[in-house]
Amino acid sequence: MSKYMIKNILKEKKGEIILGLIFLILIGVSYLYFKKYYGFFHSPEKMKEWILSYGNYSVVIFLLIQMFQVVIFVIPGEVTQIAGGVLYGTLYGAILSLVGISIGSSICFGLVKAFGKEWVDKVISGKDLKFIKKMLDLGSKKNVIFAIHVIPGIPKDIIAYICGASNIRFRDYFIASTLGRIPGIVMSALFGANLMTGNYVLLIVIAVSMTLLFVIGFFKGEVIMKRLFKRRKQEDSTQVERQREHV
């Protein structure tokens, strides 16, 4: 390849190259932090102590953690959401988690738009990619995205990458995914907020409910989605037939 061709490529792909370098730097920094503070990401109490050690910047650190756990999807999201409740209470913790996660999802969506659809195949496993694409074909993509985020147990963080590679508008993805995340985030924040109170009855009820819903979603999520949207299609067809009869 000649120097002239290299210069043209660098000129045409300048934006993508800069974004790529920034992303690689973020990945590297996040990996080093994750490796060093691995135990914190599996313990809301330890995470609380670590985040509060940043003083006035603790909220910024928490938002960054929520963003990165979506972009890199190796940090357990449930733990960080529970930590939000431990740190800031149910309402404020849930809001901060939702803001951080929504920003992280937006970054994922934008990365795919910047680097192209082929990049998704390198980031997402073929099995997960096939599964999510199959789910998105069940019905209205906005409704499917919302349902996927509401039902526990279905992988969510990778959806931003896959939707970024599709013809789904960012606004539709952002609204559907953000609204769909609210119930799960609120439940996690509620659990975290009560973790230090000694209210074991409430904690057990929340933990059992969340675990049960997660297990059902993990093993039966696909079945639930298919039945849900099959019924929706039948209702839409019936409504169309009725409209034709009135005409």
C-alpha positions in Angstrom: 0.0 0.0 0.0 1.5 3.4 -1.0 1.9 6.4 1.3 -0.6 8.2 -0.8 -3.3 5.6 -0.2 -2.5 5.5 3.5 -2.8 9.3 3.7 -6.2 9.2 2.0 -7.5 6.5 4.3 -6.3 8.5 7.3 -8.0 11.6 6.0 -11.3 9.9 5.2 -11.4 7.8 8.3 -10.0 10.4 10.7 -13.2 10.5 12.9 -13.5 6.8 13.1 -9.8 6.4 13.9 -10.0 8.9 16.7 -13.2 7.3 18.1 -11.5 3.9 17.9 -8.4 5.1 19.8 -10.6 6.7 22.5 -12.6 3.5 22.8 -9.5 1.4 23.1 -8.1 3.7 25.8 -11.4 3.5 27.7 -11.3 -0.3 27.4 -7.7 -0.4 28.7 -8.3 1.9 31.6 -11.6 0.1 32.5 -9.8 -3.3 32.4 -7.1 -2.1 34.7 -9.6 -0.7 37.2 -11.7 -3.9 36.9 -8.7 -6.1 37.5 -7.5 -4.0 40.5 -11.0 -3.6 42.1 -12.5 -6.9 41.0 -13.9 -7.7 44.5 -15.7 -4.3 44.7 -17.8 -5.1 41.6 -19.2 -8.1 43.3 -20.0 -6.5 46.7 -22.3 -3.4 47.0 -20.8 -2.6 50.5 -17.2 -2.6 49.2 -18.3 -0.6 46.1 -20.0 2.0 48.4 -16.8 2.4 50.4 -14.7 2.7 47.2 -17.0 5.2 45.5 -17.4 7.4 48.6 -13.6 7.6 48.9 -13.8 10.0 45.9 -15.6 12.6 48.0 -17.4 15.2 46.0 -16.7 13.3 42.8 -18.4 10.1 44.0 -21.6 10.7 41.9 -19.4 11.2 38.8 -17.6 7.9 39.5 -20.8 6.1 40.0 -22.2 7.4 36.7 -19.0 6.4 34.9 -19.2 2.8 36.4 -22.8 2.5 35.2 -21.8 3.7 31.8 -18.8 1.4 31.5 -20.7 -1.7 32.7 -23.0 -1.3 29.7 -20.3 -0.5 27.2 -18.0 -3.3 28.2 -20.7 -5.6 29.8 -18.2 -7.5 32.1 -19.2 -5.6 35.3 -22.4 -7.2 36.8 -25.1 -4.6 36.3 -27.3 -5.8 39.1 -24.5 -5.2 41.7 -23.9 -1.7 40.5 -27.7 -0.9 40.6 -27.9 -2.3 44.1 -24.9 -0.2 45.1 -26.8 2.8 43.8 -29.5 2.1 46.4 -27.0 1.5 49.1 -25.2 4.8 48.3 -28.1 7.2 47.4 -31.4 5.6 48.5 -34.1 4.1 46.3 -35.2 7.2 44.2 -31.9 9.0 43.7 -30.0 5.7 43.3 -32.5 4.5 40.7 -32.3 7.9 38.8 -28.5 7.9 38.8 -28.4 4.3 37.6 -30.9 5.0 34.9 -29.0 8.0 33.7 -25.6 6.3 33.6 -27.0 3.1 31.9 -28.9 5.2 29.3 -25.7 7.2 28.5 -23.7 3.9 28.2 -26.4 2.4 25.9 -26.2 5.5 23.8 -22.5 5.2 23.5 -22.8 1.6 22.4 -25.4 2.6 19.8 -23.2 5.4 18.5 -20.1 3.2 18.3 -21.8 0.8 15.9 -23.0 3.7 13.8 -19.4 5.0 13.7 -17.6 1.7 13.0 -20.1 -0.1 10.9 -22.2 -3.2 11.2 -19.2 -5.5 10.7 -17.9 -4.3 14.0 -20.8 -5.9 15.9 -19.7 -9.4 14.8 -16.4 -8.9 16.5 -17.9 -7.7 19.8 -21.0 -9.9 20.1 -21.0 -13.7 20.1 -22.8 -15.4 17.1 -25.2 -17.1 19.5 -26.3 -13.9 21.2 -26.4 -12.0 18.0 -28.7 -14.6 16.4 -31.0 -14.7 19.5 -31.5 -11.0 19.7 -32.1 -10.6 16.0 -34.7 -13.4 16.2 -36.4 -11.5 19.0 -36.4 -8.2 17.1 -38.3 -9.9 14.2 -41.2 -10.9 16.4 -43.0 -7.6 16.1 -42.7 -3.9 16.3 -39.1 -3.3 17.2 -39.9 -0.6 19.7 -42.3 -2.9 21.6 -39.8 -5.8 21.4 -37.0 -3.6 22.8 -39.2 -2.5 25.6 -40.3 -6.1 26.4 -36.7 -7.4 26.4 -35.7 -4.7 28.9 -38.7 -5.4 31.1 -38.3 -9.2 31.3 -35.4 -10.2 33.6 -32.9 -12.8 32.5 -32.6 -11.8 28.8 -29.2 -10.2 27.9 -29.8 -6.5 27.6 -26.5 -4.7 27.3 -25.6 -6.2 23.9 -28.9 -5.0 22.4 -27.6 -1.5 22.0 -24.8 -2.8 19.7 -27.3 -4.9 17.7 -29.8 -2.1 17.4 -27.1 0.3 16.3 -26.4 -2.0 13.4 -30.1 -2.1 12.3 -32.4 0.5 10.8 -33.9 1.3 14.2 -33.9 5.0 15.0 -31.9 6.1 18.0 -34.8 8.0 19.5 -37.0 4.9 19.3 -34.3 2.6 20.8 -33.5 5.1 23.6 -37.1 5.7 24.7 -38.1 2.0 24.6 -34.9 0.7 26.4 -34.9 3.5 29.0 -38.6 2.9 29.9 -38.1 -0.9 29.9 -35.2 -0.7 32.4 -37.1 1.3 35.0 -38.8 -1.6 36.9 -35.6 -3.6 37.3 -33.5 -0.7 38.3 -36.0 0.5 40.9 -36.3 -3.0 42.4 -32.4 -3.2 42.6 -32.2 0.2 44.2 -34.9 -0.6 46.7 -33.0 -3.7 47.7 -29.8 -1.8 48.1 -31.5 1.0 50.1 -32.8 -1.6 52.6 -29.6 -3.6 52.7 -28.2 -1.7 55.6 -31.5 -1.3 57.6 -31.8 -4.8 58.8 -35.3 -5.1 57.3 -34.7 -8.8 56.5 -38.4 -9.6 55.7 -38.5 -7.0 52.9 -35.0 -8.0 51.6 -36.0 -11.6 51.5 -39.3 -10.8 49.6 -37.4 -8.6 47.1 -34.5 -11.1 46.7 -36.9 -14.1 46.2 -39.1 -12.1 43.7 -36.1 -10.9 41.7 -34.5 -14.3 41.6 -37.7 -16.0 40.6 -38.4 -13.5 37.8 -34.7 -13.8 36.6 -34.9 -17.6 36.5 -38.2 -17.5 34.6 -36.9 -14.9 32.2 -33.6 -16.8 31.7 -35.2 -20.1 30.9 -38.6 -19.0 29.5 -37.8 -15.5 28.2 -37.9 -16.5 24.5 -41.2 -18.4 25.0 -42.8 -15.5 26.8 -41.7 -13.1 24.0 -43.1 -15.3 21.3 -46.4 -15.8 23.0 -46.7 -12.1 23.9 -46.1 -10.9 20.3 -48.1 -13.8 18.7 -51.1 -12.6 20.8 -50.4 -9.0 19.8 -50.3 -10.0 16.1 -53.6 -11.9 16.5 -55.2 -8.8 18.1 -54.0 -6.5 15.4 -55.3 -8.9 12.7 -58.7 -9.1 14.4 -58.8 -5.3 14.6 -58.0 -4.9 10.9 -60.7 -7.4 10.0 -63.3 -5.5 12.1 -62.3 -2.3 10.4 -62.8 -3.9 7.0 -66.2 -5.1 8.0 -67.3 -1.6 9.0 -66.1 -0.3 5.7 
